[in-house]
């Protein structure tokens, strides 16, 4: 096993050490697997929770397959019917029997969790079919390595105890660049709905100290924090949409729009980077993370996309848990060219934010166009500084007149290069 320490050279990083001795028994220590793997280029993992077996949830599962995800992490609450066979059949129908699915136990999964025909048994059989080994009590206090990503799934606040210690111990011996710690329930201030404190701060803080992305469900909405240096105190380390994770700073998200229902926003705070609830006219969708983005092993691209095809949130994550990142300077974004992000929120009323990135200072123009291509509003025209620039559109034209509901386009022009995206204004 590779000793814990600094990142290997680029040559050695590109050698995926995939040799795992199969013993026939799935209960082996994660420490026995090679943890210094580099994920395949653009490895895409989907995150969802609170799914059900409704027509909407089936659309979500089909959407995950259509989006070409390589794996799915379900953060609790499967079918809401205490019917593991039905749930397994639903997964097989829309994703396939050999599609990698990993899950944490939810409070609506407790009654049918155990036994030879329980949810856990089906999960174990799926891992065994795929040759994936794990440590511990699968879905309750467990860890596994999936193609270079260290995934820790626990039942914090739902089943068992000592989850914070387990997370701490797993991350202490992990040499993975990418680490995910997931569970179902939340602390009240780590969601934007009506949920009460459900887990204690220990799991959040141990995940943060170990440099893990924190993935949760339970609240039927989507929300994401800024980079935080304290989860308990909601201390913001950076508001950049490039989140640089260290052993001490990370972010948490709730991805609970799996198909069961959509709830309203009841809480807010300056630590939230993105919120998507019924107050924002949310529809069901999935958070996707693409790891080893375009061959940069420490870079990941995340986006939340609803089943209508609208990107609601998009951001970049850089892992520094194994040391400095090649090609990175502080919180700089690892993109070689100008880029234009999807506006948020979208659809919107009364205002929306538009971000673009420039690798160097250069003159650019950002304008709003109607569906016929006629200019509506110039939002930026001048020298853009190197880095990310954020502008707002309040739905008015250059004369200050409110524009009607409808589809518009925003266009970034740099010399002879033009990038265009669509947005929707609702009155």
Buried (B, 14 or more C-beta within 10 A) or exposed (E): EEEEEEBBEEEEBEEBBEEBEEEEEBEBEBBBBBBBBBBBEBBBBBBBBBBBBBEBBBBBBBBBBEBEBBBBBBBBBBBBEBBBEEBBBBBBEBBEEEBBBBBBBBBBBBEBBEEEEBBBBBBBEBBBEBEBBBBBBBBBBBBBBBBBBBBBBBBBBBBBEEBBEBBBBBBEBBBBBBBBBBBBBBBBBBBBBEBEEBBBBBBBBBBBBBBBBBBBBBBBBBBBBBBBBBBBEBEBBBEBBBBBBBBBBBBBBBBBBBBBBBBBBBBEEEBBBBBBBBBBBBBBBBBBBBBBBEEBBBBBBBBBBBBEEBBBBBBBBBBBBBEEBEEBEEBBBBBEEBBBBBBBBBBBBEEBBBBBBBBEEEEBBBBBBBEEEEEBBEBBEEEBEEBBBEBEBEBBBEEEEEBEEEEBBBBBBBEEEEBEBBBBBEE
